[in-house]
Amino acid sequence: MEIHVTEHKSRGALKVPDYAVRVFVDRDYGYGYFVSEHALFEMLTEAQQVQYLATDDVKLDVPIEFAQRIIDIGQTPYQKRRLS
């Protein structure tokens, strides 16, 4: 499953203070979920962390459970979906 991280994303090193980044899940670009960047970063593997910090926006392949966790902790004005 793909996640795409865009707005307020750090590059090179994590920003302090912790900002919310916008994460789109499974190519659903309707609104996205705002998630603590530090919480998201801690959930990534070491290789994904390197990839994450390398660009201004990043697309990562993650397990469905990871994507659902993003939905669960993310902020959105819309009803949250359940992945299957």
Secondary structure, 3 states (H helix, E strand, C coil): CEEEECCCCCCCCCCCCCCEEEEEECCCCCCCEEEEHHHHHHHCCHHHHHHHHHCCCEEEECCHHHHHHHHHHCECCCCCCCCC
